Amino acid sequence: MAIDKPSSRIGIYLLLVLALSSIFYALIIHAGHLAAAHGMYVLGLMWSPATAALLTCRITGKPYAQLGFAWPRTRWAIIAWLLPLAYAGVPYLIVWVSGMGGFGNPDFVNDMRKSLGWGDAPTWVIEAGSLLLIGTLDMVEGVASGLGEEIGWRGFLAPEITRACGFTGGTLLTGVIWASWHMPILLFADYNAGTPWWFGMPCFAVMVIFSSFAFNWLRLRSGSVWPAAILHGSHNVFIQVWLTPITIKHGSITAYAIDEFGFMLAASAIVLGVVFWCKRGELPAQV
């Protein structure tokens, strides 16, 4: 018998997410670091929300097509791809200009020079070329891993929780759930960029909760899960693979300012969230 009540579907889904994720929490925490098993534990964790969503559809009779697998209009994909360059690029630029950190980490540049095989290229070519390649080719892997989360959080949860609580309340709840889901590996493994847990955890939570307004808005406006998956992959790739590594540390302040556990991205995410909250009138009615 089909279950159409959003609260029932959400409850089943969250129980399945917890059960599946706990397997990978245990493996990661036991190993002590995210790179364990060549990253396969993290990949399994990231695909737990998708697996839970598919199982919930099976159990409740929700059509799989409602998870938003159809490809959206191209503009939504492009917006999702480039959006992190705005909300992450500006904070990092402020960090570099203000002196909280520097640009052009020589260790990163030298590693990229060797990796790319561009031994005689000028430094600016290495910096620009690495950004271009990371922002395009590396996006394939970023989207593939991010899709596992987004099929769950945005494909399944966002429409259901919006039906139950509206866009504002539903997005805040989605953000709280999404942030809480990360906490075991933040507190008990090495998912941090060098700040104490009492500082990094609230910064990360604020960033996730407020950025959820962009993720949910793109999912609901486009009718597709793909913009959220692209945004997730783009966020991870641009920040974790280029912006943070290319930043030079200027004392202890740098770690507190940059990355997902610093205050600059948290502040930028608040602005991002307000912008997309103000655009809520453009969303279709959720029934």
C-alpha positions in Angstrom: 0.0 0.0 0.0 1.4 3.4 -1.0 2.3 5.9 1.7 1.7 9.5 0.6 1.9 11.3 3.9 5.2 13.4 3.8 5.9 12.9 7.5 5.7 9.1 7.2 8.0 9.1 4.2 10.5 11.4 5.8 10.5 9.3 9.0 11.2 6.1 7.0 13.9 7.8 5.0 15.7 9.3 8.0 15.8 5.9 9.7 17.2 4.3 6.6 19.8 7.1 6.2 20.9 6.6 9.9 21.1 2.8 9.5 23.1 2.8 6.3 25.4 5.8 7.3 26.2 4.1 10.6 28.1 1.4 8.8 30.4 3.9 7.2 30.6 6.1 10.3 32.0 3.1 12.2 34.5 2.2 9.5 35.8 5.8 9.1 35.9 6.4 12.9 37.7 3.1 13.5 40.3 4.0 10.8 40.5 7.6 12.2 40.7 9.4 8.8 38.7 10.0 5.7 41.3 8.7 3.3 41.0 5.2 4.8 40.3 2.4 2.2 41.4 4.9 -0.5 38.3 7.0 0.2 35.9 4.2 -0.4 34.4 4.5 3.1 33.6 8.2 2.4 32.1 7.3 -1.0 29.9 4.7 0.7 28.8 7.3 3.2 28.0 9.9 0.5 25.9 7.3 -1.3 23.9 6.3 1.8 21.3 9.1 1.4 20.7 8.0 -2.2 20.4 4.4 -1.3 18.0 5.3 1.5 15.9 7.4 -0.9 15.6 4.6 -3.4 14.6 2.1 -0.6 12.1 4.6 0.7 10.5 5.0 -2.7 10.3 1.2 -2.9 8.7 0.9 0.5 6.3 3.8 0.2 5.3 3.5 -3.4 6.8 6.9 -4.3 7.7 6.9 -8.1 11.4 7.0 -8.7 10.8 9.6 -11.4 9.9 12.1 -8.6 13.4 12.1 -7.4 14.2 14.5 -10.3 16.4 12.4 -12.6 15.4 14.3 -15.7 18.1 16.7 -17.1 17.1 20.4 -16.4 17.4 23.4 -18.7 21.0 24.1 -19.3 21.0 27.5 -17.5 20.3 25.8 -14.2 23.3 23.5 -14.7 25.6 26.4 -15.5 24.4 28.5 -12.6 25.0 25.5 -10.2 28.5 25.0 -11.7 29.6 28.6 -11.4 27.8 29.6 -8.1 30.6 28.4 -5.8 33.1 30.7 -7.6 31.0 33.6 -6.4 30.1 32.6 -2.8 33.5 31.0 -2.1 35.7 33.0 -4.5 34.9 36.4 -2.9 35.7 35.3 0.7 39.0 33.8 -0.4 39.8 37.0 -2.3 39.1 39.0 0.9 41.4 36.6 2.8 44.3 37.1 0.3 43.9 40.9 0.0 43.5 41.4 3.8 46.5 39.3 4.7 44.7 36.7 6.6 46.2 34.4 4.0 48.2 34.6 0.8 47.7 33.5 -2.8 50.0 31.2 -4.7 51.1 28.5 -2.2 54.4 27.4 -3.7 54.0 23.8 -2.4 50.6 23.5 -4.3 52.0 25.2 -7.4 55.1 22.9 -7.5 52.9 19.8 -6.9 50.7 20.9 -9.8 53.6 21.7 -12.0 55.0 18.2 -11.6 51.6 16.5 -11.8 50.7 18.4 -15.0 54.1 17.9 -16.5 54.4 21.7 -17.3 57.9 22.1 -15.9 58.9 25.3 -17.7 55.5 27.0 -17.6 55.2 30.4 -15.8 53.6 30.2 -12.3 50.5 32.1 -13.5 50.0 29.4 -16.2 50.1 26.7 -13.6 47.6 28.5 -11.4 45.2 29.3 -14.2 45.6 26.0 -15.9 45.1 24.0 -12.7 41.9 26.0 -11.9 40.5 25.3 -15.4 41.3 21.6 -15.3 40.1 21.1 -11.8 36.9 23.1 -12.5 36.0 21.0 -15.6 37.6 17.5 -15.7 37.7 17.1 -11.9 34.0 18.0 -11.8 33.1 14.6 -13.2 34.3 12.9 -10.0 33.0 15.6 -7.8 29.5 15.4 -9.3 29.5 11.6 -9.1 30.2 11.5 -5.4 28.0 14.5 -4.7 25.1 12.9 -6.5 24.9 10.2 -3.9 24.0 12.8 -1.2 21.8 14.9 -3.5 19.5 12.1 -4.6 18.7 11.8 -0.9 18.8 15.4 0.4 17.4 17.2 -2.6 15.9 14.5 -4.8 13.8 13.0 -2.1 13.9 15.1 1.1 13.6 18.6 -0.2 10.2 18.1 -2.0 8.8 16.0 0.8 9.8 18.4 3.6 8.7 21.4 1.6 5.3 19.9 1.2 5.1 19.4 5.0 6.8 22.7 6.2 7.0 25.1 3.3 10.2 26.4 1.7 11.6 28.3 4.6 10.9 25.8 7.4 11.6 22.8 5.1 15.0 24.2 4.0 16.1 25.0 7.5 15.2 21.5 8.6 17.0 20.0 5.6 20.0 22.1 6.5 20.0 21.0 10.1 19.7 17.3 9.1 22.4 17.7 6.5 24.8 19.4 8.9 24.0 16.8 11.7 24.7 14.0 9.3 28.3 15.2 9.0 29.0 15.6 12.7 30.2 12.1 13.6 33.1 12.3 11.1 33.8 15.9 12.1 33.9 15.1 15.8 35.5 11.6 15.7 37.6 11.5 12.5 39.7 14.1 10.7 37.1 15.9 8.7 38.5 19.4 9.6 40.9 21.9 8.2 42.9 22.6 11.3 40.5 24.5 13.7 39.3 23.2 17.1 36.0 21.3 16.9 34.2 24.0 19.0 35.0 26.5 16.3 34.9 24.4 13.1 31.6 22.7 13.9 29.4 25.8 14.2 31.1 27.4 11.2 30.5 24.3 9.2 26.9 24.0 10.4 26.1 27.7 9.5 27.6 27.2 6.1 25.6 24.0 5.4 22.3 25.3 6.8 22.3 28.6 4.9 23.7 27.2 1.7 20.8 24.7 1.7 18.6 27.6 0.5 20.6 27.6 -2.8 20.5 23.8 -3.1 16.8 23.5 -2.4 15.9 26.4 -4.5 17.7 25.0 -7.5 16.2 21.6 -7.0 12.6 22.9 -6.7 12.9 25.6 -9.4 14.5 23.3 -12.0 12.5 20.2 -11.1 15.7 18.2 -11.3 18.3 16.9 -8.8 21.1 17.5 -11.3 21.7 21.2 -10.5 22.1 20.3 -6.8 24.5 17.5 -7.7 26.5 19.9 -9.9 26.5 22.5 -7.2 27.7 20.0 -4.6 30.5 18.8 -6.8 31.5 22.3 -7.8 31.6 23.4 -4.2 33.8 20.5 -3.1 36.1 20.8 -6.1 36.7 24.5 -6.1 37.1 24.8 -2.3 38.8 21.6 -1.4 41.0 21.0 -4.4 42.0 24.6 -5.5 41.0 27.5 -3.2 42.2 26.0 0.1 45.4 24.4 -1.2 46.5 27.5 -3.1 46.1 29.7 0.0 49.3 30.4 1.9 49.1 30.3 5.7 49.8 33.5 7.5 49.9 32.3 11.1 47.1 30.7 12.9 44.4 33.1 11.6 44.3 31.5 8.2 42.8 28.2 9.3 40.1 30.1 11.2 39.2 32.2 8.1 39.3 29.7 5.2 37.7 26.4 4.1 34.4 24.9 5.3 35.4 25.3 8.9 36.4 28.9 8.9 34.2 32.0 9.4 34.5 33.6 6.0 32.6 30.8 4.1 30.0 30.8 7.0 29.4 34.5 6.5 29.2 34.2 2.8 26.7 31.3 3.1 24.4 33.5 5.2 24.4 36.1 2.3 23.8 33.3 -0.2 20.9 31.9 1.9 19.3 35.3 2.2 19.5 35.8 -1.6 17.8 32.6 -2.4 15.3 32.9 0.4 14.3 36.3 -1.2 13.7 34.4 -4.5 11.3 31.9 -3.0 8.4 33.5 -4.7 9.7 32.2 -8.0 9.3 28.6 -6.9 6.4 26.4 -8.2 3.8 25.3 -5.7 4.7 22.1 -3.9 1.8 19.7 -3.6 
